[in-house]
Amino acid sequence: MRNTSRTVWAGALLAAALVLPACGTVPPGSGGAAATEPAAAPISTAAAPTTGSSAVEPAATKAATEPAATKTTTKKAAAKKIAAKPALVLAEGAKGERVRELQVRLRQLDWFTGSITGSYGASTVKAVQGFQGRRDLRRTGSVDTTTWAQLTKRTATPTRDQKHDVLRPGKALYASGASGDKVRELQARLKQIGWFSGSVTGTYGSATAAAVQGFQGRRAIPVTGAVDARTWSRLTAMTRTPTSDALHNRTPKPSKAGLDSRCLTGRAICISKGTNSLTWVVDGKPQLKMDVRFGAVGTPTREGTFSIQRKERTWASTIYHSKMPYSMFFSGGQAVHYSSDFAARGYAGASHGCVNVRNLAGLQSLFAQARPGDKVVVYR
């Protein structure tokens, strides 16, 4: 009987030795290699149980169900995921000097037009969203490290005066009472962006001073009515060098020169990226010509031969919710339309792919003449 018990006990030990190693799991991606299996825990015969059917799983086997390599891989993946998400720098509700700096930098790019308050409110959120949208970043309205890096790369470090809305005018280059060719240029440039509406006279009078004041007030420049270096720099950045016709109040007569050959037959809206111009041509004869602005690098205006698909006298972008009056759609959502932003900011801004026109009266005339099906040619 004793020999029989020993035989049974030895058999149980052998069975346990064969079963326990198989409890370990193979780490994902190991290909099931035997080398990755944990070794079986040693079994002691000194304290071997003689009764009962349940057994305690050895500690080594429990550890084997979650190999160290898997834990390390999981931690690394989690760390990588966290690192991939840009850290937040500023968000709505924040206050202080950093917010003041943000507002000044946004103002430098004409995204923020309010007072520098140091409070991250709705107007700051909207300005950040606009900047993010133009740079193909997520339009969160909050400033993360990526947004901040893009903004600081394009702007100058604000001075203390700028951060606290202290405006100090520079030395006047041109002021009331001045006259000459430079004043003509000033008036013509102001006329391009809708600040000056009278005749170009070359005399710096009250109308010119009022136009300069309006321009300065919109751009956080001391409102003096006199042109200092800062005012002149901003104005020239937003406008084109006036033509002789513009300087002497002559209505320009559009010509065939420089027009793409596709524009010279039938009815065509001929749009040149090289000269930033739109020319309305009927049977090879140019009828009118206007300045235009195109899409940014991330949202370019398509080039090629198209046709007017539909016309909308009043329209608003379904994506950006900006107004697009007198729209003539020629390629999907891209259209020729009037832009108040172009009229106010000139070439300092860009569209999201549309062809912007700032001459409202000229575009109204074109809108009345052009018909669905007329050609639209966009070229360099």
C-alpha positions, 0 to 999 in steps of 0.5 A: 500500500505504501508503494502504491501511494509513492507511485501515485505521488510521483505521477502527480509530480510528473504531471505538474511538471509537464503542465505548469510551463505551458501557462506562460503567454508568448509576447506579441510579435515574438513569432511563438519562439520557445525562448520567450517562454518563462521557465517552470518554477521548481517544485519542492517534494518536501512540502508536497500536498497529500490531499486536496484538488486545488493548487496555487499558481507559482509566482513565476508563472503569474509574472510570465503572463505579462513579460517585461518586454511587453510592459516596456513597449507599452510604456514607450508607445504611451510616451510617444503618443503623449509627445506627439500632441503639442503642449498647450501654451495659452488658452481662453481665460488666461491673463498676463504678459504672455497673452499681451505678447500673443495679442501684439504678435497677432496684431502684427499679422493683422489677425488681431485688431482690438486693444492689447488687454492681456485677457484671452477672450473671444476676440483673441480666440477668433484671431488665433483660429484665423491664424491657425486656419491660414497655416493649416493647423487645427483651428482650436483657438488655443495656442499650443507649442506648434502654433506658438512656434509658427507665430513667433517665426513670422513676427518680431518680439513686442516691445514693452510699449506695444504690449501696453498699448503705448503708441509713440509717433515717429518723425513725420515724412509727409504731413498737411501742407506738403505737395509733390509726387510723393503725395500723389503716390500716397493718395494713389496707394490709399485709393487702392485700399479704399481709404482715399476716394477723391482725385489724386492732386499731389496736395496734402489737404484735410481729405488726405489727412483724414484718410491717413488717420483712418488707415493708422487707426486700423493698424495700431499706429499712432493716429496723427494724420501725418505719415511716419516711417511705420505708416509708410512701411505698412501702406507700401506693404499692402499696395502696388506701385501706382501706374502713371494713369492712377497718379494722374486720374486717367482711366486705364484702357485695357489692352491685349498685351500680356493676355493668354491666347485662350482669352482672345475668343468668345467671352472670357474672364482672363485672370493673370497671376503674374500681374495680379489682374482680371481682364474682361474680354469679349471677342478679343476686345478687353472691356475692363481690368481690375486688381485681384488677389489669390489663394495662400500657399496652402489653399492655391487658386486653381489654374486652367480653363474653366467656365462660370458655373453659377452666380450668387449676388449674396453668398457666404462661405460654408466653410469659413463663413466669410461674406462673398458678394457678387460670386461667380463660381468657376471651379467647385467652391472657388469663385471670383468675388468681392473681398472687403478684406482685400479692400482693407488689407491689400496684398498683406492677406490672401484668400482660401483659393478664390479670386478676390476683387477689391473694386466693388463698382467694377465687379458689379459691372462685370457681374451684370455682363457675365453669364453662366458658361462664359470662359474663366482662364486662370494662368501665370 
